[in-house]
Amino acid sequence: MTTLPRKDLFDLPEGVIYLDGNSLGPLPKHVPARVAEAVTREWGQELIRAWNSCGWMEQPLRVGNAVARLIGAPEGSVVMGDTLSIKVFQALSAALAMRPDRRVILSDKGNFPTDLYMAEGLIALKNAGYELRTVAPEEVADAIDDSLAAVMLTEVDYRTGRRHDMHAITDKAHAAGAVMIWDLAHSAGALEIDLAGSNCDFAVGCTYKYLNGGPGAPAFIYIRPDLAATAQPALSGWLGHDAPFAFEQGYRPAPGIERMRVGTPPVLQMTALEAALEVWAETDMAEIRAASVALCEQFIAEVETACPDLHLVSPRDAQHRGSQVSFAFEHGYAAMQALIARGVIGDFRAPDVMRFGFTPLYIDSADVSAAVTILADIIDTKAWDRPEFHRANRVT
Amino acid sequence: MTTLPRKDLFDLPEGVIYLDGNSLGPLPKHVPARVAEAVTREWGQELIRAWNSCGWMEQPLRVGNAVARLIGAPEGSVVMGDTLSIKVFQALSAALAMRPDRRVILSDKGNFPTDLYMAEGLIALKNAGYELRTVAPEEVADAIDDSLAAVMLTEVDYRTGRRHDMHAITDKAHAAGAVMIWDLAHSAGALEIDLAGSNCDFAVGCTYKYLNGGPGAPAFIYIRPDLAATAQPALSGWLGHDAPFAFEQGYRPAPGIERMRVGTPPVLQMTALEAALEVWAETDMAEIRAASVALCEQFIAEVETACPDLHLVSPRDAQHRGSQVSFAFEHGYAAMQALIARGVIGDFRAPDVMRFGFTPLYIDSADVSAAVTILADIIDTKAWDRPEFHRANRVT
């Protein structure tokens, strides 16, 4: 166990305070050498033999086990691959197959759009009278009834940081006979998650945010172990087959979580992620969470003192908040560009939200104060009001 | 234009004759530096800003255009992402939506299993009386009738190298009112493909074989341009949305091929692939194909002379064959292990097929003769009959 932060583990650019690790985590220092090894020795010298000799074939499960330890899931219950959108589709299609007599999927309007979009696509494909019902996040619990096939929620709202009560909602969904799916995109690596204890049926998440797996790192999917042998894989690719190299004509799913594998895994990305996860060997999630709460509380207090024009849109109570803080500001887009230009990197989410992620592995109290000082200066001097900071077609 | 081979462009291991580029292409020499740049400078220093500053967001279409040039497809008709299994699912689901009154998908029993498995999964999901009909490869043309919603074939058979007549079958499918989908997994980078001229509706393929994109490199999907604005994306992820960063509640597909994007792209893999594709700037597919045919003809002739116990299972006529040659041999598994142990890397496909890929970029006539000499020695001396070469649970 060590004391936070561990900036020594990361390759952070000079002069940057990085408050966007909730969007793309930074580069752990040891990752480039590991990726180079995978490219030059494994691919270059071992070639096709590397599927055996370098453990490429088992990597999605091996890395899944490393993720499982960080989210409170047992060994063998998580597998890596594809993108979070695909994993949402897999979980939701398997969930609907478990409740053939029900037709409603419940989610909330704060869910990340791709989760809702994938549900729309699945519903169109099934063409059997399914409905995606979305309510305000605070109305979810009351909207759970026995018409629901599945409840599909993201634990932490990507825009506001609002956090659902995973255990209570799961219990309520189960009491109503619905399947529970959690998206942990903004939870894994940020919060203490007791996935097994929540008793939820499925969970999915991405690894390029708080887990620092690199741009486009593979996603994960969890199935509660007692369901893994019967969950129906709609995306029934050859590497989810029980015997991929028998090249049988008919699909037979692998006995457990590996049935959620689809095609050939992205070995180079998987290797970057596998290396990045080693950072967590020296920390624990309780310590991370406590430090994150302290940083968020400090940020809220200092911004509210220094920048009265900004309005907190995140929950004030840390218990109901993830590891980010969002403030609404009329000129939020331009202000964020001005901040980035001065080395404080957060991001913007329409219509007016300035979003700041707090990641105690490489952000400390001095960073928070320095960031607020720059932010206050930008607001006070209207430094955001320059043409180059106005909104254009930008990604972040 | 240059003369083949171009071994100078590749980092090939000492003492290896690599006849498995149809499974995993070798490492182009300039790729490691480009991947390192993406890891260390783009991810490490640019962080989230790289989505704009390093062109990450446009990369799937930019790389798609590079692939399009190699398969006879127009600019803007190909996009990269996910795995080939996912791309098969996308093409097939969009095809079925175009023929709502038809219920049969035709494929052949030689198709790569994942294509058939994904069709099975889609059929189960739709639960509307669809049928996957598979016939022997040589019976496909006769099996096309006006009951078919879609014909889905892999141009080159992964096991035998048998090649379908893409233009003739597409014409016949269209005459019967069916949608035509081609899987180019064993074609892209090996054959001259006139995709636009074939008039097919969809094509998909992978890039880690003849295109040397690296293990788990992203797949591609093509939609004929006149269909791209209406093809229905079943896997409706946020990056296929018309305005991903507007974070709208409802899904609206992007106007063209980019609607087939799903989730966050694997930037590191995409960068390896983008760099690898530069190899093709100095070659053309007609030259590649002519050299491939010559190597295959030489290999067949020399093996049939030196190894009478091996029986050709690939078509003898080059016109009906891809860029690989397969021989059946009762002890094929062990013989392939013995070959690999002596540096000649091909692969084995159940039940008894020894498979050899010919890739004129880095294989020449002397390699072919050297490989046959070693193969003949192994067969003549029964060098394959050793415990360490017997079948185990191996990947290749």
Interface residues (C-beta under 8 A of the other chain):
Chain A: D11 P13 V16 Y18 D20 S23 L24 P26 L27 V31 P32 V35 A36 V39 T40 E42 W43 G44 Q45 L47 I48 R49 A50 W51 N52 W56 M57 D82 T83 L84 S85 I86 F89 S93 K109 F112 P113 T114 L116 Y117 M118 E120 G121 L122 A124 L125 K126 N127 A128 T134 R159 C206 Y208 G214 P215 G216 A217 P218 A219 Q232 P233 A234 L235 S236 G237 W238 L239 H241 P244 F245 A246 F247 E248 Q249 G250 Y251 V262 G263 T264 P265 P266 V267 L268 Q269 M270 A272 I340 I345 D347 R349 A350 R394 V395 T396
Chain B: D11 P13 V16 Y18 D20 S23 L24 P26 L27 V31 P32 V35 A36 V39 T40 E42 W43 G44 Q45 L47 I48 R49 A50 W51 N52 W56 M57 D82 T83 L84 S85 I86 F89 S93 K109 F112 P113 T114 L116 Y117 M118 E120 G121 L122 A124 L125 K126 N127 A128 T134 R159 C206 Y208 G214 P215 G216 A217 P218 A219 Q232 P233 A234 L235 S236 G237 W238 L239 H241 P244 F245 A246 F247 E248 Q249 G250 Y251 V262 G263 T264 P265 P266 V267 L268 Q269 M270 A272 I340 I345 D347 R349 A350 R394 V395 T396
